Amino acid sequence: MANEEKNSAALTRGYRKTRRGYVTSDKMDKTIVVEVEDRVKHALYGKIIRRTSKVKAHDELGTAGVGDLVVISETRPLSASKRWRLVEILEKAK
């Protein structure tokens, strides 16, 4: 019974985006800034363009450092600018 409730709650919550990116700042308390790259095709010329955006993500334990490759997931608003949460660190910086 409890298992069915968990499954139905997960289905109603919907799809959550996940992104990979590099940590550019870890100076804030429990917050990291992640630079996420998006590749899009130009509508007219067809050239692949790299677009980057910086997002703030919640890092509860403060384990991520500058240069780390991380996976972040979309979540509810945690503050005025944080809408992402750290899922895992794929690669530590050298």
PyMOL commands that place a pseudoatom at each C-alpha (Angstrom):
pseudoatom trace, name=CA, resn=MET, resi=1, chain=A, elem=C, hetatm=0, pos=[0.000, 0.000, 0.000]
pseudoatom trace, name=CA, resn=ALA, resi=2, chain=A, elem=C, hetatm=0, pos=[2.719, 2.483, 0.965]
pseudoatom trace, name=CA, resn=ASN, resi=3, chain=A, elem=C, hetatm=0, pos=[4.668, 1.465, -2.122]
pseudoatom trace, name=CA, resn=GLU, resi=4, chain=A, elem=C, hetatm=0, pos=[1.694, 2.332, -4.350]
pseudoatom trace, name=CA, resn=GLU, resi=5, chain=A, elem=C, hetatm=0, pos=[1.434, 5.785, -2.735]
pseudoatom trace, name=CA, resn=LYS, resi=6, chain=A, elem=C, hetatm=0, pos=[5.108, 6.446, -3.462]
pseudoatom trace, name=CA, resn=ASN, resi=7, chain=A, elem=C, hetatm=0, pos=[4.661, 5.443, -7.100]
pseudoatom trace, name=CA, resn=SER, resi=8, chain=A, elem=C, hetatm=0, pos=[1.594, 7.636, -7.552]
pseudoatom trace, name=CA, resn=ALA, resi=9, chain=A, elem=C, hetatm=0, pos=[3.376, 10.588, -5.905]
pseudoatom trace, name=CA, resn=ALA, resi=10, chain=A, elem=C, hetatm=0, pos=[6.332, 10.148, -8.241]
pseudoatom trace, name=CA, resn=LEU, resi=11, chain=A, elem=C, hetatm=0, pos=[4.028, 10.079, -11.256]
pseudoatom trace, name=CA, resn=THR, resi=12, chain=A, elem=C, hetatm=0, pos=[2.134, 13.219, -10.261]
pseudoatom trace, name=CA, resn=ARG, resi=13, chain=A, elem=C, hetatm=0, pos=[5.361, 15.108, -9.560]
pseudoatom trace, name=CA, resn=GLY, resi=14, chain=A, elem=C, hetatm=0, pos=[6.277, 14.883, -13.225]
pseudoatom trace, name=CA, resn=TYR, resi=15, chain=A, elem=C, hetatm=0, pos=[9.504, 15.018, -15.158]
pseudoatom trace, name=CA, resn=ARG, resi=16, chain=A, elem=C, hetatm=0, pos=[12.495, 16.779, -13.591]
pseudoatom trace, name=CA, resn=LYS, resi=17, chain=A, elem=C, hetatm=0, pos=[15.325, 18.032, -15.772]
pseudoatom trace, name=CA, resn=THR, resi=18, chain=A, elem=C, hetatm=0, pos=[18.893, 16.939, -15.092]
pseudoatom trace, name=CA, resn=ARG, resi=19, chain=A, elem=C, hetatm=0, pos=[21.969, 18.715, -16.403]
pseudoatom trace, name=CA, resn=ARG, resi=20, chain=A, elem=C, hetatm=0, pos=[25.742, 18.138, -16.386]
pseudoatom trace, name=CA, resn=GLY, resi=21, chain=A, elem=C, hetatm=0, pos=[28.153, 20.985, -15.876]
pseudoatom trace, name=CA, resn=TYR, resi=22, chain=A, elem=C, hetatm=0, pos=[31.298, 22.280, -14.244]
pseudoatom trace, name=CA, resn=VAL, resi=23, chain=A, elem=C, hetatm=0, pos=[31.369, 24.058, -10.893]
pseudoatom trace, name=CA, resn=THR, resi=24, chain=A, elem=C, hetatm=0, pos=[32.629, 27.632, -11.339]
pseudoatom trace, name=CA, resn=SER, resi=25, chain=A, elem=C, hetatm=0, pos=[32.151, 28.879, -7.767]
pseudoatom trace, name=CA, resn=ASP, resi=26, chain=A, elem=C, hetatm=0, pos=[31.731, 27.334, -4.319]
pseudoatom trace, name=CA, resn=LYS, resi=27, chain=A, elem=C, hetatm=0, pos=[32.196, 30.470, -2.197]
pseudoatom trace, name=CA, resn=MET, resi=28, chain=A, elem=C, hetatm=0, pos=[28.627, 30.558, -0.858]
pseudoatom trace, name=CA, resn=ASP, resi=29, chain=A, elem=C, hetatm=0, pos=[27.371, 28.467, 2.037]
pseudoatom trace, name=CA, resn=LYS, resi=30, chain=A, elem=C, hetatm=0, pos=[25.648, 25.279, 0.758]
pseudoatom trace, name=CA, resn=THR, resi=31, chain=A, elem=C, hetatm=0, pos=[25.470, 26.754, -2.765]
pseudoatom trace, name=CA, resn=ILE, resi=32, chain=A, elem=C, hetatm=0, pos=[27.509, 26.142, -5.904]
pseudoatom trace, name=CA, resn=VAL, resi=33, chain=A, elem=C, hetatm=0, pos=[27.422, 27.888, -9.268]
pseudoatom trace, name=CA, resn=VAL, resi=34, chain=A, elem=C, hetatm=0, pos=[27.383, 25.440, -12.176]
pseudoatom trace, name=CA, resn=GLU, resi=35, chain=A, elem=C, hetatm=0, pos=[28.076, 26.373, -15.791]
pseudoatom trace, name=CA, resn=VAL, resi=36, chain=A, elem=C, hetatm=0, pos=[25.808, 24.310, -18.030]
pseudoatom trace, name=CA, resn=GLU, resi=37, chain=A, elem=C, hetatm=0, pos=[26.466, 23.999, -21.765]
pseudoatom trace, name=CA, resn=ASP, resi=38, chain=A, elem=C, hetatm=0, pos=[23.687, 23.686, -24.328]
pseudoatom trace, name=CA, resn=ARG, resi=39, chain=A, elem=C, hetatm=0, pos=[24.354, 22.932, -27.988]
pseudoatom trace, name=CA, resn=VAL, resi=40, chain=A, elem=C, hetatm=0, pos=[21.790, 24.247, -30.447]
pseudoatom trace, name=CA, resn=LYS, resi=41, chain=A, elem=C, hetatm=0, pos=[21.655, 24.245, -34.211]
pseudoatom trace, name=CA, resn=HIS, resi=42, chain=A, elem=C, hetatm=0, pos=[21.399, 27.637, -35.915]
pseudoatom trace, name=CA, resn=ALA, resi=43, chain=A, elem=C, hetatm=0, pos=[18.014, 27.883, -37.639]
pseudoatom trace, name=CA, resn=LEU, resi=44, chain=A, elem=C, hetatm=0, pos=[19.272, 29.305, -40.940]
pseudoatom trace, name=CA, resn=TYR, resi=45, chain=A, elem=C, hetatm=0, pos=[22.895, 28.218, -41.300]
pseudoatom trace, name=CA, resn=GLY, resi=46, chain=A, elem=C, hetatm=0, pos=[22.825, 24.890, -39.478]
pseudoatom trace, name=CA, resn=LYS, resi=47, chain=A, elem=C, hetatm=0, pos=[26.016, 25.499, -37.500]
pseudoatom trace, name=CA, resn=ILE, resi=48, chain=A, elem=C, hetatm=0, pos=[26.126, 24.009, -34.012]
pseudoatom trace, name=CA, resn=ILE, resi=49, chain=A, elem=C, hetatm=0, pos=[26.404, 26.806, -31.426]
pseudoatom trace, name=CA, resn=ARG, resi=50, chain=A, elem=C, hetatm=0, pos=[27.536, 26.352, -27.817]
pseudoatom trace, name=CA, resn=ARG, resi=51, chain=A, elem=C, hetatm=0, pos=[25.454, 28.335, -25.349]
pseudoatom trace, name=CA, resn=THR, resi=52, chain=A, elem=C, hetatm=0, pos=[26.367, 28.393, -21.673]
pseudoatom trace, name=CA, resn=SER, resi=53, chain=A, elem=C, hetatm=0, pos=[24.335, 29.469, -18.688]
pseudoatom trace, name=CA, resn=LYS, resi=54, chain=A, elem=C, hetatm=0, pos=[25.223, 29.666, -15.014]
pseudoatom trace, name=CA, resn=VAL, resi=55, chain=A, elem=C, hetatm=0, pos=[22.783, 28.282, -12.475]
pseudoatom trace, name=CA, resn=LYS, resi=56, chain=A, elem=C, hetatm=0, pos=[22.921, 28.144, -8.691]
pseudoatom trace, name=CA, resn=ALA, resi=57, chain=A, elem=C, hetatm=0, pos=[22.520, 24.688, -7.171]
pseudoatom trace, name=CA, resn=HIS, resi=58, chain=A, elem=C, hetatm=0, pos=[22.043, 23.503, -3.589]
pseudoatom trace, name=CA, resn=ASP, resi=59, chain=A, elem=C, hetatm=0, pos=[24.973, 21.505, -2.164]
pseudoatom trace, name=CA, resn=GLU, resi=60, chain=A, elem=C, hetatm=0, pos=[23.846, 20.381, 1.288]
pseudoatom trace, name=CA, resn=LEU, resi=61, chain=A, elem=C, hetatm=0, pos=[27.146, 18.822, 2.381]
pseudoatom trace, name=CA, resn=GLY, resi=62, chain=A, elem=C, hetatm=0, pos=[29.462, 21.294, 0.651]
pseudoatom trace, name=CA, resn=THR, resi=63, chain=A, elem=C, hetatm=0, pos=[31.409, 18.505, -1.074]
pseudoatom trace, name=CA, resn=ALA, resi=64, chain=A, elem=C, hetatm=0, pos=[31.666, 19.992, -4.580]
pseudoatom trace, name=CA, resn=GLY, resi=65, chain=A, elem=C, hetatm=0, pos=[34.619, 22.216, -5.440]
pseudoatom trace, name=CA, resn=VAL, resi=66, chain=A, elem=C, hetatm=0, pos=[35.606, 24.478, -8.303]
pseudoatom trace, name=CA, resn=GLY, resi=67, chain=A, elem=C, hetatm=0, pos=[36.288, 22.505, -11.490]
pseudoatom trace, name=CA, resn=ASP, resi=68, chain=A, elem=C, hetatm=0, pos=[34.271, 19.422, -10.532]
pseudoatom trace, name=CA, resn=LEU, resi=69, chain=A, elem=C, hetatm=0, pos=[32.004, 17.823, -13.130]
pseudoatom trace, name=CA, resn=VAL, resi=70, chain=A, elem=C, hetatm=0, pos=[28.589, 17.456, -11.483]
pseudoatom trace, name=CA, resn=VAL, resi=71, chain=A, elem=C, hetatm=0, pos=[25.035, 16.370, -12.219]
pseudoatom trace, name=CA, resn=ILE, resi=72, chain=A, elem=C, hetatm=0, pos=[22.276, 18.701, -11.024]
pseudoatom trace, name=CA, resn=SER, resi=73, chain=A, elem=C, hetatm=0, pos=[18.534, 18.152, -10.971]
pseudoatom trace, name=CA, resn=GLU, resi=74, chain=A, elem=C, hetatm=0, pos=[15.652, 20.591, -11.122]
pseudoatom trace, name=CA, resn=THR, resi=75, chain=A, elem=C, hetatm=0, pos=[13.760, 21.062, -7.857]
pseudoatom trace, name=CA, resn=ARG, resi=76, chain=A, elem=C, hetatm=0, pos=[11.335, 23.401, -6.130]
pseudoatom trace, name=CA, resn=PRO, resi=77, chain=A, elem=C, hetatm=0, pos=[12.559, 26.962, -5.482]
pseudoatom trace, name=CA, resn=LEU, resi=78, chain=A, elem=C, hetatm=0, pos=[14.957, 26.853, -2.532]
pseudoatom trace, name=CA, resn=SER, resi=79, chain=A, elem=C, hetatm=0, pos=[15.708, 30.584, -2.493]
pseudoatom trace, name=CA, resn=ALA, resi=80, chain=A, elem=C, hetatm=0, pos=[15.340, 33.624, -4.730]
pseudoatom trace, name=CA, resn=SER, resi=81, chain=A, elem=C, hetatm=0, pos=[17.789, 32.210, -7.287]
pseudoatom trace, name=CA, resn=LYS, resi=82, chain=A, elem=C, hetatm=0, pos=[18.229, 28.479, -6.483]
pseudoatom trace, name=CA, resn=ARG, resi=83, chain=A, elem=C, hetatm=0, pos=[16.076, 25.999, -8.424]
pseudoatom trace, name=CA, resn=TRP, resi=84, chain=A, elem=C, hetatm=0, pos=[18.594, 23.156, -8.805]
pseudoatom trace, name=CA, resn=ARG, resi=85, chain=A, elem=C, hetatm=0, pos=[20.011, 20.522, -6.450]
pseudoatom trace, name=CA, resn=LEU, resi=86, chain=A, elem=C, hetatm=0, pos=[23.322, 18.636, -6.616]
pseudoatom trace, name=CA, resn=VAL, resi=87, chain=A, elem=C, hetatm=0, pos=[22.741, 14.958, -7.430]
pseudoatom trace, name=CA, resn=GLU, resi=88, chain=A, elem=C, hetatm=0, pos=[26.283, 13.586, -7.752]
pseudoatom trace, name=CA, resn=ILE, resi=89, chain=A, elem=C, hetatm=0, pos=[29.877, 14.507, -8.461]
pseudoatom trace, name=CA, resn=LEU, resi=90, chain=A, elem=C, hetatm=0, pos=[31.028, 12.672, -11.586]
pseudoatom trace, name=CA, resn=GLU, resi=91, chain=A, elem=C, hetatm=0, pos=[34.648, 13.808, -11.583]
pseudoatom trace, name=CA, resn=LYS, resi=92, chain=A, elem=C, hetatm=0, pos=[36.701, 15.726, -9.034]
pseudoatom trace, name=CA, resn=ALA, resi=93, chain=A, elem=C, hetatm=0, pos=[38.972, 18.541, -10.237]
pseudoatom trace, name=CA, resn=LYS, resi=94, chain=A, elem=C, hetatm=0, pos=[42.674, 17.793, -10.464]
for i in range(1, 94): cmd.bond("trace and resi %d" % i, "trace and resi %d" % (i + 1))
show_as sticks, trace
zoom trace
